[in-house]
Amino acid sequence: MTLHSPQVHGFFSVPVDQLHALRELAEHFQRYDLSRAVVVSPDLGNAKNAAAFAKRLGVPVAAGAKERISDTQVRITALIGEVRNRDVIVLDDEIASGGSIIELLQHLRAHGARSVRIATTHGIFARDAVARIAAEPDILELVCTNTVPIAPEKRHPKLTVLSVAPALAEGMRRINTGESVSALFADTPSPPKAAISG
């Protein structure tokens, strides 16, 4: 699910369907008032997924221009798109140390973002990443899926974990019945739900 690099497909000797959790993440965020929302990708490499996610939510998209200094350090040099007075939903495929998120947060503050929520498929959360991210007062919520187990000591009131079991089950059902798996991921918005404030 949500392979970090599309080239991984080349290592399989059988056909591979890559699943993603954009539908599950979108359904979670549709509970909020999205009238001032914008989806932000921490880097241009994830911008395509961020654009698909933004389309599902019916909101605009922005992206950071990121360069990697070392294995553990990144620098965001610019923010492309408008975030001023907007409720930002940062979408990343995985969060390990949280360095990219903390770096991006500085730019979002400087550009006048109103609030920040984080969404990721793979919550790797090495060492104290959850605590570091949650300690930032601007961040209202950190949302991940259960593709990676979250240890009890890493649980935090700001952390929400969504199950991808229904997506995996539906993918397997479609493969076994010969139905299209890619149809699961059409970029059509999910049905709107009643908005709640937050």
Residue, then its C-alpha position, 0 to 999 in steps of 0.5 A: m500500500t502506497l509504495h514509497s517509490p513506483q519503481v518497486h513494481g519492477f521487483f515483482s514477477v507477477p502483476v501488482d496492484q498498488l493500493h492507497a489510503l486516500r479514500e479513507l483519509a478523505e472520508h476522515f477529513q470530510r467531517y470538518d468544515l473545508s471551506r477554507a482548507v488547502v492540501v499541502s504536500p511537503d515536497l514536489g515528489n508527492a504533489k500528484n498524490a496531494a492533488a488527487f487527495a485535494k480533488r477528493l476533498g474539493v479543495p486547492v493544493a500547494a506544495g513545498a520545494k524540498e531538498r534533502i541535506s542528509d538521511t535525517q535532515v531536509r530543507i524546504t526552500a519555498l512554498i508553492g501555492e496559497v496558504r494564508n488564512r487557510d486550514v492546511i491539511v498536510l499529506d505525506d506518504e510516510i512520516a519517520s522522524g517528522g523532520s520534514i513536517i517540522e520544517l514545513l510547519q515553519h513555512l506554513r507559519a511564515h505564510g499565515a496558515r490558520s491551522v494545520r492537520i497532518a495526514t499520512t498513510h504510513g506512520i513509522f514515527a521513529r523515536d519521539a516523532v509523535a511527541r515532537i509533532a504533537a507538541e507543536p501548538d499549530i498542529l490540531e491533529l495527526v492522522c495515519t493508517n494502521t499499515v504500521p503498528i503504533a506502539p501504545e507508548k506512542r499514542h497521543p490525544k492528537l493522533t488518530v489511527l484509521s483502519v485500511a482493512p476495508a480497502l485491503a478486503e475490497g482489493m482482494r475481493r476485486i482481484n478474486t472476482g476479476e473486477s477492476v482494482s484501479a476503479l477503486f481509486a478514481d479521483t471522484p470526490s467521496p459523498p459529502k458528509a455533515a461538516i463539524s467544526g474543528 
